[in-house]
Amino acid sequence: MPSSSLIPLAGPEKLTPPARLKRWWQRLAPQRQDRFAVLAPLVAVVLFLAAIVAAFGYLRLEEIEREQEAVNRDVEYTQQRLRLRLLERQEQLMRIAREVSNRELDADEFQSRAEAIVNQYPELESLSWIDNRRNVKASFGSVSLAPHLVKKIGSTLEPGESVSSYNLARELQQPIYAMHAAGANSPAVLQLHIPFSDRARFLGVLLAEYSIDGLFRYGVPAEVSARYAVSFHDANGGLLAGTSIAPRKPGARLLPWDKPVNFYEVPVSPVGNGLIIRAQAYRASLGVVGSGLFWLVNALSLMTAWMLIANWRHTRRRMQAQQALISETSFRRAMENSMLTGMRALDLQGRITYVNPAFCRMTGWSEPDLVGRTAPFPYWPEADIDSLSSRLQEELAGKIQSSGIQFRVKRRDGSLFDARLYVSPLIDAHGIQTGWMTSMTDISEPNRIRDQLSASHERFTTVLEALDASISVAPLGSDELLFANKLYRLWFGTEAGGHLQLVAEAGVPATPTSDDSLDPVDAFAGLPTNSLPDSDPESAELYVDALGKWLEVRTRYLSWVDGRLAQMVIATDITARRVAEEQSAAQIERAQTASRLITMGEMASSVAHELNQPLTAINNYCNGMVSRIKSQQISEDELLGALEKTAKQAQRAGQIIHRIRSFVKRSEPNRSPSNIESMVDEAVELVEIEMRRRNVRLTHYVAPRLPVLLVDPILIEQVLVNLLKNAAESVDAAQRPTAQRSVMLRVAPTQVDDKPVIEFAVLDSGQGLAPEVMARLYEAFHSTKAEGMGIGLSLCRSIVESHLGRMKAENLYNGPDLTGCCFSFWIPMIEVLPPKARLPAGQANDNQGHPSKT
């Protein structure tokens, strides 16, 4: 084992207490050492003062305790003296009571014996013989007793406490002591009731009354009354005799051990709690020397403590100021070191006195390389030395503008960057200028971004100028035009009049007009403008007479670059589109008319057959009337009947022709409130001829209480006629048996996408639609008929969609068997007119639909 291992290590457990204290002190920070160095004397002075107060207090408490013990001892001694004196008198009086009970004394003898005892013992005031009826048989009072207090022979015992004590002595058959309270003219006395009895028969009592003052004067030892304030008290604490020391007020206590006066009290036996003896120790002076020494020690201790506290507070404020200075210096140094802006200080001669780390990072030169240098500085480009020298002279002269200057800076590696320099005078704490403070910011990136923004703005402006739409921006409530592209200037010039005209004619108010109490700037005033560009733009189509063009005007609100709320208007020339739409609408109208003509052409034979019947009937009626008139075989009534039948057939033929003429007549679309049942009846009557020709049974049902629809009734009738005619052709082509050749039209309200609509459905028992036909069902000029043009269903869907409705077709199945087809379309219900403006009763009936057959 190496010898070094035998050397004991001096660990913390081997150190002596002074060494540990020294190590602990050395480990403390200087601030904590100063704090302990100041607080230690203060703690010592406080401990010294506490020790002095504790010593004085301990001595005084010992003195008070000894004084209390002496008071207790002397009071108990006095109580024993009084007790023996009272018991001695009680024995003498009991002997007299036994003699009276044994009838050895009569009233006169009792009177003489009482006189002797009262004169012998001054504390006794009177002796009285009270018989069993509370009458006084004999009584003797001392000379000092007031005459009105002497009990007269033959008088009755006074009521009150005396009577209660008398009764108690009679019941207990033993001596009873009682305190008789002082009255208005009588002092308080101590009464002793000794009962007389003869063979358990109560004969009365011997009443002895002691003077409280006499008991105090002759019963309390003189040495006790000399040392203490002795007094007699009743059960309620009332003073009966003697003197008492008034308690000291709480505010009069100057010393911590200045306690109340020591006292002790005990009841006098055998009297009990009715008579209490109390002794209070007289408070001797504490001594001028003892109090003065105590207060001197306190004053010196407090003064020393105050001086130490003041010194500690002064040292603490100095340390706080020093720490605040260090913190402020550190904070400013950290702030300067963390700044991205380069800081440079020059003296009045133009010498660099300070640079921060950001300046060094920008230029690539260290602080020692720059501090103390004069112009030309190493970060100046060689090509700019002359101009920068002149700038430096302006800077030293204080002629640099507050907006700063821009120049190029050369890094240590030779690269250049753009910087902006701001100069301000450097003022010291005394208000004297000692130099110039310069802040430098690298603006290479902002310059690059600004160039990019300028190029982007130029490209954006070029695009806007080349657009075929007019774009203008104007603030709300102002005639100022913020922006206008080339087309706007071509149409409206450079003023905001065209912008305001387009806004007004488009129906988008630039300022609210409905309520004068609102802000006259805009209805959007007060709303956050950053959400306005995300709102949906408003658009309208209008015709401008000055330009002779149709324009589509779109407006939206936006927040301009300066924060103002502005309105942008984009106007696009749609004249060509409107002309094309008008031509398309005319073409569609002609196609609808052609479709109706084709439909009636296909139904021509049926219509001719239908017209042939009333015409034949008219011919027959006319021929018959002519023949019978020639032969004069007809009466006037028969002639009138035949003429009425002829007129009825002519009216029928006219209705058929009028209905066909109304159906095929070309007219402008006219949407009006129309009765659904009337439209259904018109369509059914038009197709009934075709149904009878093809031997197809037509059934229709209209739900009751349907509202009127805002539609073109001729167009809706055209859709119904086409669907019913197609259904009849499908049934005829399927060659169904007679019982199964049926078509049904059903009209009822329903819900589509939670919106109320009226659904028209045509169900047939035909051959249905093949999948390839279903795929091209609404394709124009596609038809499954050899003679068809393929525009019927396409026109029907266009008519339904123009009424904001939808149309669909589906096959009907009975299990796996195809039983027919269903074409349906729906029209939305829209409240169009108030009740007073609805159709007349002749046109809009009670809407009571019912199924019918033809």
ZAMARGU-4260 file (C-alpha; in steps of 0.2 Angstrom, whole numbers, plus 5000, padded with zeros to 4 digits):
<rodrens>
0) 5000/5000/5000 | 5007/5017/4996 | 5013/5028/5010 | 5002/5042/5005 | 4986/5032/5009
5) 4991/5033/5028 | 4990/5052/5028 | 4972/5056/5035 | 4962/5067/5024 | 4956/5083/5032
10) 4938/5082/5027 | 4923/5093/5034 | 4921/5081/5049 | 4939/5084/5055 | 4937/5103/5055
15) 4935/5113/5072 | 4920/5124/5074 | 4930/5140/5071 | 4937/5132/5055 | 4920/5128/5049
20) 4914/5146/5053 | 4929/5153/5044 | 4926/5142/5029 | 4907/5146/5029 | 4912/5165/5029
25) 4924/5163/5015 | 4911/5155/5004 | 4898/5169/5006 | 4897/5182/4993 | 4903/5200/4997
30) 4886/5207/4997 | 4880/5194/5010 | 4896/5196/5020 | 4892/5215/5021 | 4874/5211/5026
35) 4880/5199/5040 | 4894/5212/5046 | 4880/5225/5048 | 4867/5214/5055 | 4878/5205/5068
40) 4880/5221/5080 | 4862/5225/5079 | 4857/5207/5084 | 4870/5208/5098 | 4862/5224/5105
45) 4845/5217/5103 | 4850/5202/5113 | 4858/5212/5126 | 4843/5223/5128 | 4832/5207/5129
50) 4844/5200/5143 | 4842/5216/5153 | 4823/5216/5152 | 4822/5198/5156 | 4834/5200/5172
55) 4823/5215/5178 | 4807/5206/5175 | 4813/5190/5183 | 4819/5199/5199 | 4802/5208/5200
60) 4792/5193/5197 | 4802/5184/5212 | 4798/5199/5223 | 4780/5199/5218 | 4778/5181/5221
65) 4786/5182/5239 | 4775/5197/5243 | 4760/5187/5237 | 4765/5173/5249 | 4767/5185/5263
70) 4750/5192/5260 | 4742/5175/5259 | 4750/5170/5276 | 4745/5185/5285 | 4727/5185/5279
75) 4725/5167/5284 | 4732/5171/5301 | 4720/5185/5303 | 4706/5174/5297 | 4711/5161/5311
80) 4710/5175/5324 | 4693/5181/5319 | 4687/5163/5318 | 4693/5159/5336 | 4686/5175/5342
85) 4669/5171/5335 | 4669/5153/5341 | 4673/5159/5358 | 4659/5171/5358 | 4647/5158/5351
90) 4652/5146/5365 | 4647/5158/5378 | 4631/5163/5370 | 4626/5144/5367 | 4629/5142/5386
95) 4616/5156/5389 | 4605/5148/5376 | 4605/5131/5385 | 4601/5139/5402 | 4587/5148/5394
100) 4581/5131/5386 | 4582/5123/5403 | 4573/5137/5411 | 4587/5142/5422 | 4586/5160/5416
105) 4571/5171/5415 | 4570/5187/5406 | 4577/5198/5419 | 4592/5187/5422 | 4594/5186/5403
110) 4594/5205/5403 | 4608/5206/5416 | 4619/5192/5408 | 4617/5201/5391 | 4622/5217/5398
115) 4638/5209/5406 | 4643/5201/5390 | 4640/5216/5378 | 4650/5227/5390 | 4664/5214/5391
120) 4665/5212/5372 | 4664/5228/5362 | 4661/5219/5345 | 4644/5214/5351 | 4631/5227/5349
125) 4616/5218/5356 | 4609/5202/5363 | 4590/5198/5361 | 4578/5184/5367 | 4566/5180/5353
130) 4552/5168/5357 | 4544/5155/5345 | 4532/5169/5340 | 4546/5180/5334 | 4542/5192/5349
135) 4556/5200/5359 | 4556/5195/5377 | 4572/5203/5382 | 4585/5213/5374 | 4601/5223/5378
140) 4611/5235/5366 | 4628/5243/5368 | 4629/5261/5373 | 4636/5265/5356 | 4621/5258/5347
145) 4608/5271/5341 | 4592/5271/5351 | 4581/5267/5336 | 4591/5251/5333 | 4588/5244/5350
150) 4575/5230/5350 | 4561/5234/5361 | 4553/5221/5372 | 4537/5215/5366 | 4540/5220/5348
155) 4540/5208/5334 | 4556/5203/5324 | 4558/5213/5308 | 4554/5205/5292 | 4568/5202/5279
160) 4584/5193/5281 | 4582/5192/5300 | 4566/5182/5298 | 4574/5170/5285 | 4589/5167/5297
165) 4576/5164/5311 | 4567/5151/5301 | 4583/5143/5296 | 4589/5141/5314 | 4572/5134/5319
170) 4573/5121/5305 | 4591/5116/5307 | 4591/5118/5326 | 4609/5124/5326 | 4618/5141/5326
175) 4615/5152/5310 | 4626/5166/5305 | 4619/5179/5293 | 4624/5196/5286 | 4611/5210/5288
180) 4614/5223/5274 | 4615/5241/5279 | 4600/5251/5277 | 4597/5270/5276 | 4599/5273/5294
185) 4607/5257/5300 | 4624/5250/5297 | 4628/5232/5291 | 4629/5219/5306 | 4633/5201/5308
190) 4619/5191/5316 | 4620/5175/5325 | 4604/5165/5328 | 4606/5152/5342 | 4590/5141/5343
195) 4581/5137/5360 | 4574/5120/5361 | 4566/5109/5375 | 4565/5091/5370 | 4564/5095/5352
200) 4552/5108/5354 | 4557/5125/5347 | 4556/5139/5360 | 4564/5153/5350 | 4582/5160/5347
205) 4596/5170/5355 | 4600/5184/5342 | 4617/5191/5344 | 4622/5206/5333 | 4641/5209/5329
210) 4647/5226/5324 | 4657/5224/5308 | 4668/5239/5313 | 4670/5231/5330 | 4675/5215/5323
215) 4688/5224/5311 | 4695/5235/5325 | 4697/5221/5338 | 4698/5206/5327 | 4712/5211/5315
220) 4730/5211/5322 | 4738/5227/5322 | 4754/5221/5314 | 4744/5215/5299 | 4734/5231/5297
225) 4750/5240/5297 | 4757/5231/5283 | 4742/5229/5272 | 4726/5237/5268 | 4714/5225/5276
230) 4695/5226/5273 | 4679/5217/5276 | 4667/5213/5261 | 4651/5205/5258 | 4646/5191/5246
235) 4644/5204/5232 | 4661/5212/5235 | 4654/5228/5244 | 4665/5236/5257 | 4659/5234/5275
240) 4674/5240/5285 | 4693/5244/5283 | 4702/5252/5268 | 4705/5246/5250 | 4718/5252/5237
245) 4711/5258/5221 | 4717/5248/5206 | 4730/5256/5195 | 4724/5262/5178 | 4731/5252/5163
250) 4739/5267/5155 | 4749/5271/5171 | 4759/5255/5170 | 4777/5261/5164 | 4787/5245/5167
255) 4783/5228/5160 | 4783/5221/5178 | 4772/5235/5185 | 4758/5222/5189 | 4742/5226/5199
260) 4743/5226/5218 | 4745/5209/5226 | 4729/5205/5237 | 4722/5189/5245 | 4704/5186/5252
265) 4696/5172/5261 | 4679/5170/5269 | 4678/5172/5288 | 4673/5155/5296 | 4661/5151/5303
270) 4652/5165/5294 | 4656/5159/5277 | 4654/5169/5261 | 4644/5182/5269 | 4659/5190/5277
275) 4675/5190/5267 | 4692/5197/5273 | 4703/5205/5260 | 4721/5211/5262 | 4731/5221/5249
280) 4749/5224/5249 | 4755/5242/5249 | 4766/5245/5234 | 4783/5251/5239 | 4793/5262/5227
285) 4804/5254/5214 | 4818/5266/5218 | 4824/5280/5207 | 4841/5271/5205 | 4833/5254/5199
290) 4821/5263/5187 | 4834/5276/5181 | 4847/5262/5177 | 4833/5252/5168 | 4828/5267/5157
295) 4847/5271/5154 | 4851/5254/5148 | 4835/5254/5137 | 4839/5271/5130 | 4857/5267/5126
300) 4852/5250/5118 | 4839/5258/5108 | 4851/5272/5102 | 4864/5259/5097 | 4851/5249/5088
305) 4845/5264/5079 | 4862/5269/5074 | 4866/5252/5068 | 4849/5251/5058 | 4853/5268/5050
310) 4870/5262/5045 | 4863/5246/5038 | 4850/5255/5028 | 4863/5267/5022 | 4874/5253/5017
315) 4859/5244/5009 | 4854/5259/4999 | 4872/5261/4993 | 4873/5242/4988 | 4856/5244/4979
320) 4862/5259/4969 | 4878/5249/4965 | 4868/5234/4960 | 4856/5244/4950 | 4870/5253/4941
325) 4878/5236/4937 | 4862/5229/4931 | 4858/5245/4921 | 4876/5244/4913 | 4874/5226/4910
330) 4857/5228/4902 | 4862/5242/4891 | 4878/5232/4886 | 4867/5217/4882 | 4854/5228/4873
335) 4868/5236/4862 | 4876/5219/4859 | 4859/5211/4854 | 4854/5226/4842 | 4854/5222/4823
340) 4857/5241/4820 | 4875/5246/4820 | 4880/5259/4832 | 4896/5270/4830 | 4901/5285/4841
345) 4913/5299/4835 | 4921/5313/4845 | 4921/5330/4839 | 4937/5328/4829 | 4929/5313/4819
350) 4938/5299/4829 | 4929/5283/4832 | 4926/5280/4850 | 4914/5266/4851 | 4906/5253/4840
355) 4894/5239/4845 | 4895/5221/4839 | 4882/5223/4826 | 4892/5237/4817 | 4907/5225/4818
360) 4897/5211/4810 | 4891/5222/4796 | 4908/5228/4791 | 4918/5213/4796 | 4930/5223/4806
365) 4933/5220/4824 | 4932/5233/4838 | 4950/5236/4840 | 4952/5238/4822 | 4940/5253/4822
370) 4941/5262/4838 | 4953/5276/4837 | 4953/5277/4818 | 4950/5293/4809 | 4944/5296/4791
375) 4946/5288/4779 | 4939/5273/4788 | 4943/5255/4782 | 4924/5251/4778 | 4924/5266/4765
380) 4924/5260/4747 | 4939/5267/4737 | 4928/5275/4724 | 4917/5284/4737 | 4931/5291/4748
385) 4929/5309/4742 | 4910/5309/4743 | 4910/5301/4760 | 4924/5313/4767 | 4912/5327/4762
390) 4898/5318/4770 | 4908/5316/4786 | 4912/5335/4787 | 4893/5338/4785 | 4890/5326/4799
395) 4903/5334/4811 | 4895/5350/4807 | 4878/5344/4811 | 4871/5347/4794 | 4864/5329/4791
400) 4846/5328/4789 | 4835/5318/4801 | 4829/5307/4787 | 4847/5300/4786 | 4859/5297/4771
405) 4861/5282/4760 | 4879/5276/4755 | 4888/5260/4751 | 4899/5251/4764 | 4913/5239/4760
410) 4915/5224/4770 | 4932/5217/4775 | 4931/5203/4762 | 4928/5217/4749 | 4909/5215/4746
415) 4898/5230/4746 | 4881/5233/4753 | 4869/5247/4754 | 4866/5256/4771 | 4857/5270/4778
420) 4865/5281/4792 | 4856/5292/4805 | 4866/5304/4815 | 4862/5313/4832 | 4872/5323/4844
425) 4880/5313/4859 | 4876/5322/4875 | 4884/5317/4892 | 4876/5318/4909 | 4881/5336/4911
430) 4872/5342/4895 | 4888/5344/4885 | 4890/5338/4868 | 4905/5326/4867 | 4903/5319/4850
435) 4891/5312/4837 | 4881/5295/4838 | 4878/5286/4822 | 4866/5271/4819 | 4868/5261/4803
440) 4856/5249/4795 | 4858/5237/4781 | 4845/5241/4768 | 4851/5230/4754 | 4837/5218/4756
445) 4824/5232/4757 | 4831/5240/4741 | 4830/5223/4733 | 4812/5220/4738 | 4807/5238/4733
450) 4814/5235/4716 | 4805/5219/4715 | 4789/5228/4721 | 4792/5242/4708 | 4794/5229/4694
455) 4779/5219/4700 | 4768/5235/4701 | 4774/5239/4683 | 4769/5222/4677 | 4752/5222/4687
460) 4748/5239/4679 | 4752/5233/4662 | 4741/5218/4664 | 4727/5230/4671 | 4729/5242/4656
465) 4728/5228/4644 | 4712/5220/4651 | 4696/5222/4640 | 4686/5227/4656 | 4685/5244/4664
470) 4692/5244/4682 | 4690/5259/4693 | 4692/5262/4712 | 4685/5277/4722 | 4684/5280/4741
475) 4666/5280/4748 | 4658/5297/4750 | 4671/5306/4739 | 4673/5311/4721 | 4691/5306/4721
480) 4696/5293/4708 | 4710/5282/4716 | 4713/5270/4701 | 4707/5269/4683 | 4714/5258/4669
485) 4715/5262/4651 | 4698/5256/4646 | 4690/5266/4659 | 4699/5281/4654 | 4694/5278/4636
490) 4675/5276/4640 | 4673/5289/4655 | 4689/5300/4655 | 4699/5303/4671 | 4685/5309/4682
495) 4675/5298/4695 | 4659/5302/4686 | 4658/5286/4676 | 4662/5276/4692 | 4648/5284/4702
500) 4636/5282/4687 | 4640/5263/4686 | 4638/5261/4704 | 4621/5271/4704 | 4614/5262/4689
505) 4620/5245/4695 | 4609/5247/4711 | 4623/5247/4723 | 4622/5262/4734 | 4639/5270/4738
510) 4631/5279/4753 | 4616/5273/4764 | 4600/5283/4760 | 4587/5273/4769 | 4591/5280/4786
515) 4598/5298/4789 | 4604/5294/4806 | 4617/5282/4800 | 4634/5287/4795 | 4634/5295/4777
520) 4649/5286/4772 | 4644/5268/4769 | 4633/5255/4776 | 4648/5245/4780 | 4655/5259/4791
525) 4662/5253/4807 | 4665/5235/4801 | 4683/5228/4801 | 4689/5232/4783 | 4701/5217/4783
530) 4686/5206/4780 | 4678/5216/4766 | 4689/5210/4752 | 4683/5192/4756 | 4664/5196/4753
535) 4655/5191/4738 | 4655/5204/4724 | 4639/5212/4718 | 4635/5212/4699 | 4622/5219/4688
540) 4619/5221/4669 | 4615/5238/4662 | 4614/5247/4646 | 4624/5264/4644 | 4617/5275/4632
545) 4632/5286/4630 | 4642/5271/4625 | 4629/5261/4616 | 4634/5246/4625 | 4628/5233/4637
550) 4640/5232/4652 | 4641/5219/4666 | 4645/5229/4682 | 4653/5220/4697 | 4657/5229/4713
555) 4665/5225/4729 | 4672/5234/4744 | 4690/5234/4748 | 4703/5242/4760 | 4714/5254/4751
560) 4732/5255/4754 | 4730/5270/4765 | 4717/5262/4776 | 4702/5270/4768 | 4686/5260/4763
565) 4685/5260/4744 | 4673/5253/4731 | 4680/5244/4716 | 4670/5243/4700 | 4673/5231/4686
570) 4663/5234/4670 | 4664/5221/4656 | 4657/5224/4638 | 4644/5210/4636 | 4635/5218/4621
575) 4639/5203/4609 | 4633/5191/4623 | 4617/5200/4625 | 4614/5200/4606 | 4617/5182/4606
580) 4606/5178/4621 | 4592/5188/4612 | 4594/5179/4596 | 4594/5162/4606 | 4578/5167/4615
585) 4570/5171/4599 | 4576/5155/4591 | 4569/5145/4606 | 4552/5154/4605 | 4551/5150/4587
590) 4556/5132/4591 | 4542/5131/4604 | 4530/5138/4591 | 4536/5125/4578 | 4534/5111/4591
595) 4516/5116/4595 | 4513/5116/4576 | 4521/5099/4574 | 4510/5093/4588 | 4494/5099/4581
600) 4500/5092/4564 | 4502/5075/4571 | 4485/5077/4579 | 4477/5084/4563 | 4467/5069/4558
605) 4460/5067/4576 | 4456/5086/4576 | 4447/5084/4559 | 4437/5069/4565 | 4432/5079/4580
610) 4427/5094/4570 | 4418/5083/4558 | 4405/5077/4571 | 4398/5094/4575 | 4399/5100/4557
615) 4389/5084/4551 | 4376/5087/4565 | 4374/5105/4560 | 4372/5100/4542 | 4359/5086/4546
620) 4349/5099/4558 | 4349/5112/4544 | 4344/5099/4530 | 4330/5092/4541 | 4324/5109/4545
625) 4324/5115/4527 | 4314/5099/4522 | 4301/5101/4536 | 4299/5119/4533 | 4296/5116/4514
630) 4283/5103/4518 | 4277/5114/4532 | 4278/5099/4544 | 4287/5108/4558 | 4280/5119/4572
635) 4288/5134/4580 | 4294/5125/4595 | 4302/5111/4585 | 4310/5124/4574 | 4317/5133/4590
640) 4323/5116/4597 | 4332/5112/4581 | 4340/5129/4580 | 4346/5128/4598 | 4354/5111/4594
645) 4362/5118/4579 | 4369/5133/4589 | 4376/5121/4602 | 4385/5110/4589 | 4392/5126/4581
650) 4398/5132/4598 | 4407/5116/4601 | 4416/5117/4585 | 4421/5135/4589 | 4428/5130/4606
655) 4439/5116/4597 | 4445/5129/4585 | 4449/5142/4598 | 4458/5130/4609 | 4469/5124/4595
660) 4472/5142/4590 | 4477/5147/4607 | 4489/5132/4609 | 4498/5136/4592 | 4498/5155/4593
665) 4515/5163/4595 | 4516/5175/4609 | 4529/5183/4620 | 4531/5173/4637 | 4519/5180/4649
670) 4521/5174/4667 | 4506/5178/4677 | 4497/5170/4692 | 4489/5155/4685 | 4476/5142/4691
675) 4483/5124/4691 | 4466/5116/4688 | 4462/5127/4673 | 4479/5123/4665 | 4476/5104/4668
680) 4459/5105/4661 | 4464/5114/4645 | 4478/5102/4642 | 4467/5087/4645 | 4454/5094/4633
685) 4467/5096/4619 | 4474/5078/4621 | 4457/5069/4623 | 4454/5068/4604 | 4471/5059/4603
690) 4467/5048/4617 | 4451/5042/4610 | 4459/5039/4593 | 4472/5028/4601 | 4459/5020/4612
695) 4468/5025/4628 | 4459/5029/4644 | 4465/5046/4652 | 4463/5049/4671 | 4469/5065/4680
700) 4469/5070/4698 | 4472/5088/4705 | 4475/5089/4724 | 4463/5101/4732 | 4467/5119/4738
705) 4482/5121/4727 | 4490/5139/4727 | 4491/5149/4710 | 4508/5148/4701 | 4518/5162/4693
710) 4520/5154/4676 | 4516/5156/4658 | 4501/5145/4656 | 4502/5141/4638 | 4520/5135/4640
715) 4515/5124/4655 | 4500/5117/4644 | 4512/5114/4630 | 4523/5103/4642 | 4508/5094/4648
720) 4501/5091/4630 | 4518/5084/4624 | 4520/5072/4639 | 4502/5066/4638 | 4503/5064/4619
725) 4520/5054/4621 | 4512/5043/4634 | 4497/5039/4623 | 4509/5035/4608 | 4520/5024/4620
730) 4504/5014/4626 | 4498/5012/4608 | 4516/5006/4602 | 4516/4993/4617 | 4500/4986/4610
735) 4493/4983/4627 | 4476/4975/4630 | 4461/4987/4631 | 4460/4985/4650 | 4479/4990/4652
740) 4479/5005/4640 | 4479/5020/4652 | 4487/5036/4655 | 4486/5045/4672 | 4490/5064/4676
745) 4493/5068/4694 | 4496/5085/4702 | 4500/5087/4720 | 4511/5097/4732 | 4527/5089/4739
750) 4544/5094/4746 | 4561/5095/4737 | 4576/5100/4747 | 4564/5106/4761 | 4556/5118/4749
755) 4537/5117/4744 | 4534/5113/4726 | 4520/5107/4714 | 4523/5091/4706 | 4516/5086/4689
760) 4517/5067/4685 | 4512/5058/4669 | 4511/5039/4671 | 4508/5027/4657 | 4507/5009/4654
765) 4518/5009/4639 | 4534/5000/4634 | 4545/5011/4645 | 4562/5018/4640 | 4577/5009/4635
770) 4594/5013/4643 | 4601/5020/4628 | 4586/5031/4625 | 4586/5036/4643 | 4604/5043/4641
775) 4600/5054/4627 | 4582/5058/4632 | 4584/5077/4632 | 4596/5078/4618 | 4590/5090/4604
780) 4586/5083/4587 | 4587/5065/4594 | 4570/5055/4592 | 4565/5037/4593 | 4550/5041/4580
785) 4553/5040/4562 | 4544/5056/4559 | 4550/5065/4575 | 4561/5080/4575 | 4568/5077/4592
790) 4565/5094/4600 | 4549/5090/4610 | 4557/5084/4627 | 4571/5096/4625 | 4559/5111/4624
795) 4549/5104/4638 | 4564/5103/4650 | 4570/5121/4644 | 4552/5127/4648 | 4552/5119/4665
800) 4570/5125/4670 | 4565/5143/4664 | 4552/5142/4678 | 4565/5137/4691 | 4559/5119/4690
805) 4567/5102/4686 | 4561/5087/4675 | 4564/5068/4676 | 4559/5052/4669 | 4559/5034/4676
810) 4553/5017/4671 | 4539/5009/4682 | 4541/4991/4687 | 4530/4978/4695 | 4543/4966/4702
815) 4555/4962/4688 | 4541/4966/4675 | 4542/4983/4666 | 4524/4991/4667 | 4526/5008/4660
820) 4535/5025/4662 | 4533/5041/4672 | 4538/5058/4667 | 4537/5071/4680 | 4542/5089/4683
825) 4540/5101/4698 | 4537/5120/4699 | 4542/5130/4715 | 4528/5138/4725 | 4531/5157/4726
830) 4519/5169/4734 | 4516/5181/4720 | 4501/5192/4724 | 4491/5198/4740 | 4474/5189/4742
835) 4465/5204/4735 | 4475/5204/4719 | 4472/5185/4714 | 4463/5179/4699 | 4445/5182/4697
840) 4433/5168/4702 | 4429/5164/4684 | 4448/5160/4680 | 4453/5153/4697 | 4440/5141/4704
845) 4439/5133/4721 | 4453/5122/4716 | 4443/5107/4721 | 4452/5093/4711 | 4444/5076/4707
850) 4449/5061/4697 | 4440/5060/4680 | 4439/5048/4665 | 4437/5051/4647
</rodrens>
